[in-house]
Amino acid sequence: MSLYPSIEDMKVSHLTQAQISMMGGNQSQSQPPADVASAPYTHPETAGDSLYPSLNDYMGLSLVPFQANQNTENALTLQSNAIRAIAPISAETGLAGLKRSIIKPGVSQVVLCKDRKGKVGLKVQDLDKGIFVKLVTRDSPAALAGIRFGDQILSVNEAPVAGWSTSKFNDAIKKSNTNGIVIALRDRPFERTITLQKDSAGITGFAYEGGKITKLVKDSSAARNGLLTDHYIVEVNGQNVVGLKDKKIRDIMEESTSTTTITIMPAFVYNHIIKRMGSSIKLMDHSVPDC
């Protein structure tokens, strides 16, 4: 089964595969003589008689002519060799952001230690009988371990935290030894990633205020790929943007390539998780994670 980071990747992949098939059919009908060298590959859009749309300006994207048979082989392996995300556009311009943004299935384990102040650099919030990360302090043990905003903590030192309050979790961390605090967690279960392609004007097609998505532009990449209003942007290309001003978020998105992957969370969940954060939100880790 083939997966695609964006609908633009899917459509361009289908288009190039159709063009390759058409070329293969034409070649089978008239094979060149054995003593004549094969002609170099010519992209169908340059031949003047293509049955398919040009890739130069497709779906509002500025796509330079490229070797379709090579680009359709670009893929990201997400879960196994049986599931591949084919990315003829995104793999060229947004591969790092895609990899940093992937929400991994299953459960993982990290081991923390306390810093000199006896802290691990985490703040959590209880929600629906679960414990969720609402703050990872920059340069803290939790940040270095790769814990992210929105992660669900499942256990602390083998003790399941289902049904715990925020204060009970904090007490468990305080009572833990300085080293060897074992945390089991699930990767950002309330979040999802959406990969967008900038059009020829550098626009992905949505507006936001206070990090909350408020409007979508008709026929834009945001609209095509299923971006929703009443959701908050929590990451851009895998970089946490919770607590940043809109201008800073905009700067991060403008610095990205023509492919931008954003991670969003429903507003009602986001608002519950970050409630009573106060000024501590300024301590949030905004570093760019490793791929």
C-alpha positions as CSV (number, residue, x, y, z in Angstrom):
1,M,0.0,0.0,0.0
2,S,1.3,3.4,-0.9
3,L,1.0,6.5,1.4
4,Y,1.7,10.1,0.5
5,P,2.7,13.0,2.8
6,S,0.3,15.4,0.9
7,I,-2.4,15.2,-1.7
8,E,-0.1,17.1,-4.1
9,D,2.5,14.3,-3.7
10,M,-0.2,11.7,-4.5
11,K,-1.5,13.5,-7.6
12,V,2.0,14.3,-9.0
13,S,3.0,10.6,-8.4
14,H,-0.2,9.4,-10.2
15,L,0.5,11.9,-13.0
16,T,4.1,10.8,-13.5
17,Q,3.2,7.2,-13.4
18,A,0.6,7.7,-16.1
19,Q,3.1,9.5,-18.2
20,I,5.6,6.7,-17.8
21,S,2.9,4.2,-18.7
22,M,2.0,6.2,-21.8
23,M,5.7,6.4,-22.9
24,G,6.0,2.6,-22.3
25,G,3.0,2.0,-24.5
26,N,4.3,4.2,-27.3
27,Q,7.7,2.5,-27.2
28,S,6.2,-1.0,-27.4
29,Q,4.3,0.0,-30.6
30,S,7.4,1.2,-32.5
31,Q,10.7,-0.2,-31.4
32,P,13.8,1.5,-32.9
33,P,16.2,-0.6,-35.1
34,A,18.8,-2.6,-33.2
35,D,21.6,-0.6,-34.6
36,V,20.2,2.8,-33.6
37,A,21.2,4.1,-30.2
38,S,18.2,4.8,-27.8
39,A,17.2,8.5,-27.7
40,P,17.8,10.3,-24.3
41,Y,14.8,10.5,-22.0
42,T,12.5,13.4,-22.9
43,H,9.9,14.5,-20.3
44,P,6.4,14.3,-22.0
45,E,5.6,17.9,-21.2
46,T,8.4,19.1,-23.4
47,A,7.2,17.0,-26.4
48,G,4.2,19.1,-27.0
49,D,1.7,16.3,-27.4
50,S,1.2,15.1,-23.8
51,L,-2.2,13.9,-22.9
52,Y,-1.6,15.0,-19.3
53,P,-1.3,18.4,-17.6
54,S,2.1,20.1,-17.5
55,L,4.1,19.6,-14.3
56,N,5.5,23.2,-14.7
57,D,2.5,24.7,-13.0
58,Y,0.4,22.0,-11.5
59,M,-2.2,22.6,-8.7
60,G,-0.7,26.1,-8.3
61,L,2.8,24.7,-7.6
62,S,5.9,25.8,-9.4
63,L,7.4,22.4,-10.4
64,V,10.4,22.4,-12.6
65,P,10.6,19.5,-15.1
66,F,12.1,16.5,-13.4
67,Q,12.9,12.9,-14.1
68,A,9.5,11.4,-13.2
69,N,10.8,7.8,-13.1
70,Q,13.4,8.9,-10.5
71,N,11.2,11.1,-8.3
72,T,8.4,8.7,-7.9
73,E,10.9,6.3,-6.2
74,N,11.5,8.8,-3.4
75,A,9.9,7.3,-0.3
76,L,9.8,7.5,3.4
77,T,9.5,4.3,5.4
78,L,7.2,5.0,8.2
79,Q,6.3,1.7,9.9
80,S,7.6,-1.2,7.8
81,N,8.8,-2.0,4.4
82,A,5.2,-2.8,3.5
83,I,4.1,0.8,4.1
84,R,5.9,3.5,2.3
85,A,5.2,7.2,1.9
86,I,5.9,8.1,-1.7
87,A,7.0,11.8,-1.9
88,P,7.9,13.0,-5.4
89,I,7.7,16.6,-4.2
90,S,8.2,16.5,-0.4
91,A,11.2,14.2,-0.5
92,E,13.1,16.8,-2.5
93,T,12.3,19.9,-0.3
94,G,10.9,18.8,3.1
95,L,12.4,15.4,4.0
96,A,13.9,16.6,7.3
97,G,10.7,18.3,8.4
98,L,8.7,15.2,7.5
99,K,10.9,12.9,9.5
100,R,11.0,15.2,12.5
101,S,7.2,15.4,12.5
102,I,6.3,11.7,12.3
103,I,4.1,10.6,15.2
104,K,5.3,7.1,16.0
105,P,2.9,4.3,16.9
106,G,3.2,2.2,19.9
107,V,4.9,2.8,23.3
108,S,8.4,3.9,24.0
109,Q,10.6,4.2,27.2
110,V,13.0,6.9,28.3
111,V,15.2,7.0,31.4
112,L,15.5,10.4,33.1
113,C,17.7,11.8,35.8
114,K,17.2,14.9,38.0
115,D,19.3,18.1,37.5
116,R,21.1,19.9,40.2
117,K,17.8,21.4,41.4
118,G,16.2,18.0,41.6
119,K,14.0,18.7,38.5
120,V,13.5,16.6,35.4
121,G,12.1,19.5,33.3
122,L,8.5,18.3,33.0
123,K,5.0,19.7,33.7
124,V,2.0,17.6,33.1
125,Q,-1.8,17.9,33.0
126,D,-4.3,15.2,33.8
127,L,-7.0,14.7,31.1
128,D,-9.6,11.9,30.7
129,K,-7.8,9.7,33.3
130,G,-4.5,10.1,31.5
131,I,-1.4,12.2,32.1
132,F,-0.1,14.5,29.3
133,V,3.0,16.6,28.9
134,K,2.3,20.3,28.8
135,L,5.8,21.7,29.3
136,V,9.2,20.5,28.5
137,T,11.8,22.9,29.8
138,R,14.6,23.8,27.4
139,D,18.0,22.0,28.1
140,S,16.3,19.9,30.8
141,P,16.7,16.1,31.2
142,A,13.2,15.6,29.7
143,A,14.2,17.7,26.6
144,L,17.4,15.8,26.1
145,A,15.5,12.5,26.3
146,G,13.2,13.7,23.5
147,I,10.0,14.0,25.4
148,R,7.6,16.3,23.5
149,F,4.5,18.5,24.2
150,G,1.4,16.3,24.1
151,D,3.1,13.0,24.9
152,Q,1.0,10.7,27.1
153,I,2.8,9.3,30.1
154,L,1.7,5.7,30.8
155,S,3.9,4.8,33.8
156,V,6.6,6.0,36.1
157,N,9.0,3.4,37.4
158,E,6.7,0.6,36.4
159,A,3.7,2.2,38.2
160,P,0.7,2.9,35.8
161,V,-0.5,6.5,36.0
162,A,-4.0,5.9,34.6
163,G,-6.4,7.8,36.9
164,W,-3.7,9.8,38.6
165,S,-4.0,13.5,39.2
166,T,-1.4,16.0,38.2
167,S,-0.3,16.4,41.9
168,K,0.1,12.6,42.3
169,F,2.4,12.4,39.3
170,N,4.5,15.3,40.6
171,D,4.8,13.6,44.0
172,A,5.9,10.4,42.3
173,I,8.7,12.2,40.5
174,K,9.8,14.0,43.7
175,K,10.0,10.7,45.5
176,S,12.0,9.0,42.8
177,N,15.8,8.6,42.9
178,T,18.0,11.1,41.3
179,N,19.0,8.7,38.5
180,G,17.1,6.0,36.6
181,I,13.6,7.4,36.5
182,V,11.9,5.1,33.9
183,I,9.1,6.7,31.9
184,A,6.8,4.8,29.5
185,L,5.0,7.1,27.1
186,R,2.9,7.2,23.9
187,D,3.9,9.7,21.2
188,R,1.4,12.7,21.0
189,P,-1.9,10.8,20.7
190,F,-4.1,13.9,20.4
191,E,-2.0,15.4,17.6
192,R,-1.8,14.8,13.8
193,T,0.6,16.0,11.1
194,I,-0.3,17.6,7.8
195,T,2.1,18.3,5.0
196,L,1.5,21.3,2.9
197,Q,3.0,22.6,-0.3
198,K,3.6,26.3,-0.9
199,D,2.1,27.6,-4.2
200,S,4.1,29.8,-6.6
201,A,3.4,32.8,-4.3
202,G,4.8,31.0,-1.3
203,I,1.3,30.5,0.3
204,T,0.0,27.4,1.9
205,G,-3.5,28.8,2.4
206,F,-4.5,29.3,6.0
207,A,-4.7,32.0,8.7
208,Y,-4.1,31.8,12.4
209,E,-4.3,34.0,15.5
210,G,-2.6,33.2,18.8
211,G,-1.4,29.9,17.2
212,K,-5.1,28.9,16.5
213,I,-6.1,28.2,12.9
214,T,-9.0,30.5,12.0
215,K,-9.4,30.5,8.2
216,L,-8.7,28.3,5.2
217,V,-8.2,29.6,1.6
218,K,-10.3,27.9,-1.0
219,D,-8.4,25.6,-3.3
220,S,-5.2,26.0,-1.3
221,S,-2.9,23.2,-0.2
222,A,-4.3,23.6,3.3
223,A,-7.8,23.1,2.1
224,R,-6.9,20.2,-0.2
225,N,-5.0,18.4,2.6
226,G,-7.7,18.5,5.2
227,L,-6.4,21.2,7.6
228,L,-9.1,22.2,10.1
229,T,-10.0,25.4,11.9
230,D,-10.4,25.4,15.7
231,H,-7.0,23.6,16.0
232,Y,-3.8,24.9,17.4
233,I,-0.4,24.7,15.6
234,V,1.9,22.9,18.0
235,E,4.9,22.1,15.7
236,V,6.3,23.3,12.4
237,N,8.5,20.8,10.7
238,G,8.9,19.0,14.0
239,Q,9.9,22.1,16.0
240,N,7.7,23.0,19.0
241,V,6.0,26.4,18.6
242,V,3.7,26.3,21.7
243,G,4.0,29.6,23.4
244,L,5.6,31.5,20.5
245,K,4.1,34.7,19.1
246,D,2.4,34.5,15.7
247,K,5.2,36.5,14.1
248,K,7.8,34.0,15.3
249,I,5.7,31.0,14.0
250,R,5.3,32.8,10.7
251,D,9.1,33.4,10.5
252,I,9.7,29.6,11.1
253,M,7.2,28.7,8.3
254,E,8.7,31.2,5.9
255,E,12.2,29.9,6.5
256,S,11.0,26.4,5.6
257,T,11.3,25.1,2.0
258,S,8.3,24.8,-0.4
259,T,7.2,21.8,1.7
260,T,6.0,22.5,5.3
261,T,4.7,19.9,7.8
262,I,2.7,21.2,10.6
263,T,1.4,19.4,13.7
264,I,-2.0,20.4,15.1
265,M,-4.1,19.7,18.1
266,P,-7.9,20.2,18.7
267,A,-8.5,23.5,20.5
268,F,-10.5,21.9,23.3
269,V,-7.7,19.5,24.1
270,Y,-5.0,22.2,23.8
271,N,-6.8,24.6,26.0
272,H,-7.2,22.0,28.7
273,I,-3.6,20.8,28.6
274,I,-2.0,24.3,28.9
275,K,-4.5,25.8,31.4
276,R,-2.8,27.4,34.4
277,M,0.5,27.5,32.6
278,G,1.1,31.2,33.3
279,S,4.5,32.6,32.6
280,S,6.1,29.2,32.8
281,I,5.2,28.7,29.1
282,K,8.2,30.9,28.3
283,L,10.4,28.1,29.5
284,M,9.2,25.8,26.7
285,D,11.8,24.0,24.7
286,H,11.7,25.2,21.1
287,S,14.9,23.5,19.8
288,V,14.8,21.6,16.5
289,P,14.8,17.8,17.3
290,D,17.1,15.4,15.5
291,C,15.6,13.5,12.6
